[in-house]
Amino acid sequence: MNYKCHFGNAMMLKWSLESIQIACSGIRQRCFYSVFPVIKWWSLLPMQITYLGIKHAVHVICKPSRLSINVLRKVYLLGMGNSVPPVPTDDSAGTSYIASEGPLPPECTSTVPEIILNSGYPVESHEIVTPDDYILTLHRIPYGRDYKSDAFSADSHRKRPAVLLQHGILADSTTWISNGPDHSFAFMLADQGMDVWLGNIRGGTYSEKHLSLDPRKSKQFWSFTWQDMAEKDLPAMVDHILDITGNKALYYIGHSQGNLIALAGLASQSIQNEKIARFYAFAPVYQIKNLNGPLAKMTPIATNNLSKGIVSWFLEGTAILPKSKTSTMVIEMLCSRLPKDVRDGIKSGSMSVMKTLFGLHADHYFQDRLPVYFTHNPAGTSLLNLIHFSQMIETGETRKFDHGSAQRNMLEYGTEVPPTYDIDQITTPISLYIGAEDWFTHQKDVDYLISQLNSVVYKQWFTDYDHLDFLWGTTAPDLLYAPIIEEIKQMETVSQTTSST
């Protein structure tokens, strides 16, 4: 089966369904009345009826009940004349209820622990609680396939170095294990003797839990931005890993937003700098003043007067692009039935859309893994988080979240304008890896970041890397991952030799 022919249908259908869901969640009658108070309620009745119809249709597709899933299965059975995957018995993370036999690779329908186990590695799931009661899941690969003979085996009497891999926005821990055992960074690290931990920040597939708030019912659950991840999520992860492993420090590897929250956490001392032995930053997003592409044109929504007036409405919290089980089920159905020429056409169009909107080059990535990437992504975040990024783009500065009024900011921060982060105070050694074709890390923004940091020990530019080449690019295992692994092993040799003398 030629898997690469399928990713176009999967991506476009899934993103289309989720885009409709966003549109529906953004249409608020109350907001409309606050902007146009002279309009009578009855004149909006047709619009309200249309909105409710779309809303419920999208709910059936993207947030289905058990009954709606049964209906979809029956329709598929009658229309396609093929076997149908069983109905899920619960709402566990991911889309693992879809049968693995089919046109998509089995990883598409597996959870992170299942992918790790099926790849031949041990796995642990750790749940930790943040200071504000969010429940986060860390996935651990404690050692690799040849653990008895690796550099940190029991016979060597050397402690395994702990490595924390943190995904970017709208992603989850599948980011690091999507390329199979031989090309995924997490597996490569484990095979070289590392104790690998995969982080999941709040609001994603594996961290959509809270001690008292129900993410499906509570708007308060979704009232967070990357600021909360930096000040609460990441410190809780780091402390838990060090407590479990007994290590004094860990190696941190971030991608995109994963770097932003680490920089903010280290600068604010939410994370003690000495707890990070080395910080490896892939696609180091911090200042995004010079963002390229169409996304940059959409950012004024966060800072114009109208938007500031309704930010308080959205402070209730709204989920954006969560992983949907039924949309993936529909994708599975369509991918198995569309003729090859149609699939190829959709694939070509999808690749053009990706390049035009986001500057991504799907032809750079492992082609047989494309379905895996796009069935696990996007993995959800909050609307407020996207608004916070929009504020950064529009103002050209990296500040804490602007609540939309000087009075509210004064209550939160003691200043009318949200404060910035003093990243010049960071002492953790940092290595930066930048792609020349990455629209999200413009050279001017990276130059600014470097000028503000006093602890950059290494930087490398990749001439043909876009934002996702660091994760899924075919050259990343050899050009990026292997040298970092060797460096960690060398640093650990020096560190453990020094400590033992």
N, C-alpha and C positions, 0 to 999 in steps of 0.2 A: 504493500500500500504506500502510495506517495504522500506522506504526511504533509509536506510543505504546501501542497495544493489546497489544504483545508484551512490554513490559519486565517485567510482573508475572510471567509464566511464567518468564522468564529468571532474574530475581532469586530467586524463591522456590525453583526447582529447583536452581539453582547453590548457593545458600546452604544448602539442605537437604543436598545431597550433601557439601558441605564440613563441615557441622556433624557429620554422621555420622562423617566422617574424624577430626575432632577427638576425638569421643567414644571412638572406637576407640584412638586414640593415647594417650588418657589412662587407659585400663584397663590396669594393669600388675600382673601376678601378684605380682611381687616386693613392690610397694607394699602389696598386699592382705595378704600374709603378714606384713609388718612391723607392720601395724596389728592384725591378728587372728591372732597366732601359734598360738593353741590350735586353730585349725581345721585339720583334716587335709587333705592335698593331694588325696586321692581324692574328698572331698566337693565339691570345686570342679570336678570333671571336666566336668559338664554346662555349667557357666559358661564353662570354658575352650574347650570345643568350640564353643559359641555365639559366643564372642568371635572365635575363629579364622575361623569362617564369615563373620561380619560383616566382619572385617578383610580377608579375601581378596576379598570381594565389592566392598568399597569400593576396594580396590587396583585391581581391574579397571576400575571406573568412573572413579576419580580419578587413578590412576597407571597407565594401561593399557600393556600390551605391544603390539607390532605385531600379534600374533595376535588379541588381544582387540579391537583396532580393526577388524580385518578381519571378525571375527564380528559386531560391531555394525553394520557397513556391510551385511553380507549380510542380517541381520534386518530392517534398515530397508528394503532393496531389496524383500524379499519382502512385508513388512507394509504398506509405504506405496505401493509401486508408483511410485517416483520416482527421479530420479537421485541418486547418492551422491557426496559430495566425495571426492577422491583421498586415499589414505593418505599421511600425512606421511613424508618420507624421513629426517627427523632430529628432534631434540627442541629445536629452537631456541625462543627466547622467544616467548611469546604464543600465539595460536591461528590463525596465518596460513594453516594448511593447509586451513581450511574455505573452500569456494568463496565468492567475494564475491557471486555471483548468488544471490539468495534474499530472504527476508523481512526480513533484517537489513541495516542500512546497511553499506557496505563497510568502514568504519572498525572495525567490530566484529571483523573477522577479519584486521586488518592490524597489523603491528608499528609502533612509533613512527616509525622511519625511513620506512616505507611511507606512513604517514599524512601525514607532512611533505612528502614528495616528491609525492604525489598531490594535495596541496593547493596545489602550485605554488611550493614553497620549497626552497632548497638545504639539505642536511643532512649532518652529520658525526657519527660515533660515536667517542668517545674512551674508551679503557679506562685506568684508573689503578689503582695498587696501594697499599693502605693499609699503615701500619707493621706490622700483623699479617697481612698477605698476602691480604686480601680484594680481589677484583678488581671494581671498580665501573665502570659505564658512564654516561658523560655524553653526552647528545644535544645537538648544537649546531645552531642556525639562525643562520648568520653574518650574514645580512641578509635583507631582505624582497623582495617581488615587484617593487617599483619602486626598487631599490637605486641606480640611476643618478641619481635625482632626489630622494632623501630628504635629510633634514637633515644626514646624516653621509656623504654620497656622496664619491667621490674628488675631485670638483671643489671641495668645500667645505674640503678639507684639514683636516677635523676627525676626530679619532679616535672610532671607534664605542664608546659606553659598553657595558661588559659587564654583563649582568644574569643572575643565577643564580636560577632558580625551583626551590624545594624542596618536594616533596609531603609529605603527612602519613602517618599510620600506615595500613598495609594498602593503600597506593596505589603508583603509579609515575608515570613522566613523561607518561603519557597524560592525567593530570589537567589539564594546561595546554593541550591541543590537541584536546579532545573536542568543542568547539562549532563547528568549522568555521573557515575563514579569517577571517570577519568578526567573530566573537564570542569566539574563544579568545584568552586573554591573551598567550600566547607569540607567536602570529601578529601580533597588534596591535602588540606591542613591536617585532618584526622589521620590520614595515612602516613604522615610524617611525624606522628606522635603527639600532636596538639590535642588539648582538651577544648573542644569547639562548642560554643554557645551561640544560638541563633535568637536574637531579640525580636520581640513583637510589641510595638507601642500601642497605646490605647486606641480603640476604635477600629482596629484591623480585625481580620478574620479570627485570629487566635487570642485576641485580647478585648473581646466585646463582652466583658463581664464587669460587675460591680457588686459590692457587698449589699447594697440596698436599692440601687437603681436598676430598672429593667430597660435595656437599650431599645426595646421595641415599643415601649410605652412612654418612657421618660425623656422629655426634651433636655432636661438638665444633664443627662448622661453625655450628650453631644456638645456641651458647652465647654469646649477646650480648643487649644491651638498648640503649635509646636512649642510654645513657651512652657506649657504644662509638661510636655514630654521631656524637655530639657531640665526642668527644675524638680520633677517628681519621678517620671518613669525611668529615665536612664540612671539616676543615682541609685534607685531601688534595685535595678538589674545588676549594676556593678557591685554593690554591697553583697547581694545574694551570691553571686559567683565567687567572690573572694571568701565569703563565709564557708561555702561548700567545699571549695578546692583547698583552702588554707594558704593560697598564694597571697603575697603582699601586693601584687599589682597584676594587671592583665594587659593584653594587647587589644587595642580597639581598631576595628576596621569598619568604616562607614561609607555609605553611598548616598549622595544627594542630601536630602533632608536629614539623614543619619549623621552627616557632618555638621549641619547647622545646629542640631540639638546638642551635640557634643561640645562644640565651640561655646555655645551659650551656657551650657552646664559647667564647663571648666572655668569660664570667665566669671561666672557668678558664684563660684566656689560651692555650687550645689553638688558638684563632683570634686573631691579632693584631687588635685593634680598628680600627686604622688601615687595614686591608685591606677594610673594609666602609664604603663611602661613605654609605650609608643603608640601614636595615633596615626593610622594610615587613612588618608582621606581620598576616596575615589569620587571624581566629579564634585569638588568641594563647593557646594552652594553656601554662600553667606550673604554677600551683597549681590542683588540681582537688578541693579539699576539699569544695566545695559542688555537686558534680556532680548534675544532675537525672536523673530517670528510673529505670527498673528496673535499669540497669547498676550504679548506686550500691549496690543491695542485694546484689549478687553479689561485692563486693570483699572481704569478710572471709576469703575463701579464701586470700588472700595473707598474712594476718598471724596467723591463729589457730595454736595450738600444733601441731595435726595437720599443717597446711600447711607450717609451718616445718620440721617433721621430715622432710618428703619433698622439700623444695626441692632438697636435694643430689642426689636422684635425677634431677630434671629438669635439673640442671646439665649432664647429658650433652647436652642440646639437643634440642628438638622443633620442627618447622616447624608453623606455623599458617596455614591458609587460603591456600596457594599457588595461583597461577592454574592451572586444570586444562583441558587441551585437550578431553578427551572429554566433560566435563560441558557445555562450550559446544557440542559437536557434538550432544549429545542435545537441548539447548535449541533448536538450529536445527531439528531434526527436529520437535519438538513445536510450535514456534511456527508452522511452516508448515502444520500440519494441524488445529490446534484451531479449532472454530467461533468466530466473532466474539463471540457472547454469552458463551461460556466464557472467552475471553481478557479481555473487559471485567470479568467477575466476579473473575477472578484479579487483574487490575490494581487494582480497587477494594480488594480484601482486602489486597493487598501494600502499597498506600499507607497503609492503616490501621495495618498492622504497623510500617511505617517510622516513622510518627508516634508510635505508642505506645511503641516500644522506644527510638528514638533522637531523637525530636523533629524528624524531617526532614519537609519538605513537598515532595513530588515535583511538585506542581502549580506550584511556584515556578520549576522548571527548564525548560530548552528541551525541549519534549515530543518532538520528533523525534530528540533525541539520547539519550533515556533508554536505549535498547538499548546504545549505545556505552558509557555510564557503567557499566552493570552487567555487561557482558561483560569489561571490563578490570579490574573491582574485585570482590572484594578481590584484592590482588596479593602477599600473603604477608608474614609476619614470623616472629619466634620466640616460643615460649611464654614464655620468660624476659622478653621485652619486655612482654608483656601482664601478667605477674606484677609487673613493676616499676611499671607504671601502677596496678595494684591496690594496691600498697604506698603509692603517693602518695595515692590516694583514702582509704584506711583511716587513714593517719597524719595526713593533712592537710598534709603537708610534702613539699617537693621535695628529696630526698636521692639520693645515689648508691645503687646497688643493695644491698639488705640480703641478705646471703648466708645468713641464717637462724641464725647463731650468732655470739656475741661473739668467739669464737676466730678464726673465719674472717674476720670483719670486721677484727679487729686485724691479721691478716696482710695484708689487702688495703689498708687505709687507715691503720693505726696507731691506730685508735680502735675502741671496742666498738660504737659507733653510727655508721652511715655519715654522712659529712659532707654539709652543704648547699652550695649555690652562692652566692657573694657577687655577686649580680647588681647590687648597688649600685656595683660597681667598673667596670661597663660604660660606656664613653665613646662608643661608636657611636651616632649619632642614630637614634632609633627612632620610627616611626609605627605606631600601633595602630588596627586596624579590628575592631570588635566587633559581633556580632549580638545583638539583644535577645531573639531566640527561639532562641539557640544554647545547648543544654543543657550543652555541654562547656566553656563559658566563662561561668560564673555571674558576675553583677555583683560579688559580694563577692570572688570570686577575682581578677577583673580589677582591682578597686580595690586589692587587696593587691599585685598585680604593679606597678601604677602607683606605689604608695607606696614600693616597694623600688627602683625604677629612678630614676636621676638624669639619664637622657639622653632621656626622652620629649619629642619636639618637636611631636607631633601625635597626636590621638586622635579617632576618629569612631565614633559609634554608629549602627547601621542598625536601625530599629525593627522591621522585618519579616524580618530575615535569620536563617536557621538556620545550622548548621555548614557546609553545602555550598553555600549561596547564593553564597559568595565565589568559588566555582569554576564553578558551573553555573546560577546564577540569571540570569533574563532581564534584570534591570536592572543586573547587575554591569558589563557593558562600558561603559555610559554613566556610571553613578554612581561606579564604583570604578576601573576600569582607565584610562579616558581622563584623569582628573585626575592620576593617578600618572605616566602617560607624559609629560604636559605638564610636570610638576614635574621629572622627570629631565632633560628637554631643557633646561629653564631652568637647572638646576644645572650641567649640562655646559657650557652657554654661558658661564656665569660662570667655571667652573673652567678651561676651556681658554683663555678670553680672558686670565685672570689669569696662567696659566702661560706664555703666549706673550709677555707684556710684560716 
